[in-house]
Amino acid sequence: MKKKKPPYSRYSKQIKLEAIRRVLEEDQPVQEVIKDLGIRHRDNVYEWIKKYKQNGPTAFDRSFQQLDKKIEKVSVEQQLEELRTEIDALKSYLEIILQCDEEKYKAIQVLEGQYPIEILCHALDVSQVGFLEYRQRQRAN
């Protein structure tokens, strides 16, 4: 019969700081510290040390962790917004240089080995069927 794994544990700020203190200040081996404190994985201690070195003891305050997640979320949202703006600018540029569907079809032909046809057609605002017909005509000639 298989042993049941203990449930996922959260560790208090005090446990985290004690583990860090023992490893950094008393030079105790991580394996010994996790055994003494009942910590399931040594990787936890290494992560705590990393956070501690970056942010000090406040890294384990709930409010700090929530703020850190908010900053990360804002950063991702900001990056997405910048990418959307860049895509819009590139689409505008393509509309200027690729005036007719045939020019767009030629561009798709050049890029079809690198990107899916359906994405290229969508980006250049042409129908996929129209492009496939164009490609067949080109092969027939």
PEJOLIN-V651351 format. One record per backbone hydrogen bond with DSSP energy under -1.0 kcal/mol. NH is the residue of the N-H (numbers start at 0). CO is the residue of the C=O. If there is no record, write none. Layout:
NH|CO  NH|CO
This chain:
15|11  16|12  17|13  18|14  19|15  20|16  21|17  22|18  23|19  24|20  25|20  27|21  32|28  33|29  34|30  35|31  36|32  38|33  45|41  46|42  47|43  48|44  49|45  50|46  51|47  52|48  53|49  54|50  55|51  58|55  59|56  60|57  64|60  65|61  66|62  67|63  68|64  69|65  70|66  71|67  72|68  73|69  74|70  75|71  76|72  77|73  78|74  79|75  80|76  81|77  82|78  83|79  84|80  85|81  86|82  87|83  88|84  89|85  90|86  91|87  92|88  93|89  94|90  95|91  96|92  97|93  103|99  104|100  105|101  106|102  107|103  108|104  109|105  110|106  111|107  113|110  114|110  119|115  120|116  121|117  122|118  123|119  125|120  130|126  131|127  132|128  133|129  134|130  135|131  136|132  137|133  138|134  139|135  140|136
